[in-house]
């Protein structure tokens, strides 16, 4: 059960309801209903989350980062949401499970997994060797920045979901 206020876009009024009934009309999910209780934070989050997808990582590669971070943060809401989103980028359910266990048969994706996982585990103190392998796999400086930005997005949402106890409104992610 949620522990903080939420906004019901069908009955509430104000800036939060306006965001839910405007730009988020098609995305009235529980995390946004909760964040809508603080409209400036919701707006800032939406801007940051959208800006963090700068195009250096493909949508599927971006979801690799999101799944790894959600697994590390032990966020059931984020795991459920990003497992569903990942399927829309062409990743399979098996791919999602393997990524969450830090494995891929694709060498480029494995280099991304290794880089993102080390960034998560070391609070960004990635070794020269891991960074070099990431770049040798075909990633750029911009991609490295997007990995860090993606991790920051999941860090915020995971912390919020843990405090709020956001009710998962997606199919539950499979256990690994």
SVG drawing of the C-alpha trace seen along z (x, -y; Angstrom):
<svg xmlns="http://www.w3.org/2000/svg" viewBox="-13 -24 56 41">
<polyline fill="none" stroke="black" stroke-width="0.4" points="0.0,0.0 1.4,-3.4 2.7,-5.4 2.8,-8.9 0.1,-11.0 -0.9,-10.2 -2.8,-12.2 -5.9,-10.7 -6.2,-12.3 -9.9,-11.6 -10.9,-13.4 -8.0,-15.6 -7.2,-19.1 -4.1,-21.2 -0.7,-21.1 -0.1,-17.4 -3.5,-16.4 -2.8,-18.8 0.5,-16.9 -1.3,-13.6 -4.1,-14.7 -1.8,-16.6 1.6,-15.2 1.1,-12.0 -2.4,-11.3 -1.4,-8.0 1.0,-7.1 -1.0,-7.4 1.0,-4.8 1.3,-4.6 4.8,-6.1 3.7,-9.2 0.5,-9.4 2.8,-9.5 5.3,-11.9 2.5,-14.2 2.0,-15.0 5.1,-17.2 4.7,-18.7 8.1,-20.5 9.9,-17.3 7.8,-15.3 8.5,-17.8 12.2,-17.8 12.3,-14.0 10.5,-13.8 12.9,-16.2 15.9,-14.4 14.6,-10.9 13.9,-12.0 17.2,-13.9 19.1,-10.9 18.2,-9.2 20.4,-11.2 20.6,-8.7 24.1,-7.3 22.6,-4.1 19.9,-2.3 16.6,-1.9 17.5,1.7 20.9,0.7 19.3,-1.9 17.0,0.8 20.1,3.0 21.3,0.2 17.8,-0.2 17.4,3.5 20.9,3.7 20.3,0.7 16.8,1.9 18.2,5.3 21.0,3.7 18.6,1.4 16.2,4.3 13.2,2.3 10.3,4.5 8.5,1.6 11.4,0.7 12.1,4.3 8.5,4.8 8.3,1.6 11.6,1.9 11.1,5.6 7.9,4.6 9.6,1.7 12.6,3.8 10.3,6.3 9.1,3.3 12.7,2.6 13.3,6.1 14.8,7.8 13.2,11.1 12.2,12.3 15.2,14.5 17.4,11.6 16.0,9.6 16.7,12.4 20.3,12.9 21.0,9.1 19.8,9.0 22.3,11.8 24.9,9.7 25.3,12.0 24.8,11.7 25.9,13.9 26.4,10.7 30.0,9.3 28.9,5.7 26.1,6.0 28.4,7.9 30.8,4.9 27.9,2.6 26.8,4.9 30.3,5.0 30.7,1.3 27.3,0.5 27.6,3.2 31.0,2.0 29.7,-1.6 26.9,-0.5 29.1,1.6 31.9,-0.9 29.8,-4.1 31.2,-5.2 34.8,-4.2 35.2,-2.2 38.6,-0.7 40.6,-1.9 40.4,1.7 36.6,1.8 36.2,-1.6 38.6,-0.7 36.7,2.6 33.5,0.6 34.9,-1.9 36.6,0.9 33.1,2.6 32.0,-0.5 30.6,-2.7 31.4,-6.4 32.0,-9.1 28.3,-10.0 27.3,-6.4 29.3,-6.3 27.5,-9.5 24.1,-8.0 25.0,-4.9 25.6,-7.1 22.5,-9.2 20.4,-6.0 21.7,-4.7 20.8,-8.1 17.2,-7.8 16.8,-4.3 18.5,-5.4 15.9,-8.1 12.9,-6.0 14.1,-3.0 14.6,-5.2 11.2,-6.8 9.5,-3.5 11.0,-2.0 10.0,-5.0 6.5,-5.2 5.9,-1.5 4.6,-2.1 2.1,0.5 3.3,2.3 0.9,1.8 2.8,3.9 3.2,7.6 5.6,8.8 9.2,9.4 10.3,13.0 12.7,14.0 16.3,14.5"/>
</svg>
